[in-house]
Amino acid sequence: MAKLLAALLLLMVAMGPACAVVPASRADTSIALEHYRQEFAKAKGTSALPSPADRNYLLFSDVLRRVLAEHVKPGTPQVLVEKAVAGLQKKKKEEPGVTDRALTEAALDAMLTSLDPYSAFLDSEHFRYMREQTQGEFGGLGIEVTMDEDSGLIRVVSPIDGSPAARAGLRTGDLIARIDEAQVKGMNLRDAVARMRGPVGTSVALTMRRNGGNSGNGGPDAPFRVSLTRAIVKIQPVRYRLEGDVAYIRIAAFNQQTSHALDEAVEEMRRQAHGRLAGAVLDLRNNPGGLLDQAVNVADRFLEAVDIAEVPGRYPGGNRRPTRPPGALSAGLRLFYPSYASRLTLSPYVL
């Protein structure tokens, strides 16, 4: 199947056990799916319902059944389908000539984003982008973005160290008001991201808004425009330096290389300090998140033998604890954190 469903979770605190969930009956699921077929036909302006063998309908019904079977608290089939219907109706209103596949994806996206802040539908292109980002190298601007609900603009979650976005001076909290000459307000996040993506070597102009940067009164600055050239972005997840006998460690992202790079960094600083490290400063500011197992492995380097994270299972007794390598990296070290370290979040849109 060309389209993939991915639910992304970054759990930074231990979570309590899941409550028992009563499975949806087959009858309820069938009724909800029949309602979806009727609403899909209405959105298309036809009396012909989608065939049960239609590949778009099969995709939707497969995802719905997987959510009902596997999500911790999925809700009822009727509620999930109502969310999906609202999504496809909105898409049809925005794009009257939209294809059946795009309507289906809009329905799935609306349904899945209603589950929790970390679930989303990823088509094959977005799934490929996600894989590239977690592997530590991809082509793009080097910026993580999300939708700012208050302004309707695109908000910068974090520029990636050393990327075109970072070199252009973009900051966490900046708002993107225009992409080239197109107004962002009124766009959905996926469409805005699609406009900002493109081949390596091509450019895009962004009109930015920033609060309190240069105005001197904490209010919004005048909009400014930056031109970014897309490049190969290599995420260096760990940067470090030795300050006297104290190790400074910045963890910029949790990708597949993070825990290994952290081990190498600490060992190198121990060597430089002739085995006499007195402490470490762990800097997580503007870290956009990433892979759960890497976050757990990093935390385990600095904690004693305690449970770090728990992924709630569907039923009592089904909770899962991510595996952790044995041993602590920071034995004998005093650990400090910058007091204004930001809360880690995860968005599916890094470009």
Secondary structure as GFF3:
##gff-version 3
##sequence-region A 1 351
A	DSSP	beta_strand	4	7	.	.	.	ID=ss1
A	DSSP	alpha_helix	26	44	.	.	.	ID=ss2
A	DSSP	alpha_helix	55	70	.	.	.	ID=ss3
A	DSSP	alpha_helix	77	94	.	.	.	ID=ss4
A	DSSP	alpha_helix	100	113	.	.	.	ID=ss5
A	DSSP	beta_strand	119	122	.	.	.	ID=ss6
A	DSSP	alpha_helix	124	135	.	.	.	ID=ss7
A	DSSP	beta_strand	137	140	.	.	.	ID=ss8
A	DSSP	beta_strand	143	147	.	.	.	ID=ss9
A	DSSP	beta_strand	154	159	.	.	.	ID=ss10
A	DSSP	alpha_helix	164	167	.	.	.	ID=ss11
A	DSSP	beta_strand	175	179	.	.	.	ID=ss12
A	DSSP	beta_strand	182	183	.	.	.	ID=ss13
A	DSSP	alpha_helix	189	196	.	.	.	ID=ss14
A	DSSP	beta_strand	203	209	.	.	.	ID=ss15
A	DSSP	beta_strand	224	229	.	.	.	ID=ss16
A	DSSP	beta_strand	231	234	.	.	.	ID=ss17
A	DSSP	beta_strand	238	243	.	.	.	ID=ss18
A	DSSP	beta_strand	246	251	.	.	.	ID=ss19
A	DSSP	alpha_helix	258	272	.	.	.	ID=ss20
A	DSSP	beta_strand	279	283	.	.	.	ID=ss21
A	DSSP	alpha_helix	292	302	.	.	.	ID=ss22
A	DSSP	beta_strand	334	336	.	.	.	ID=ss23
###
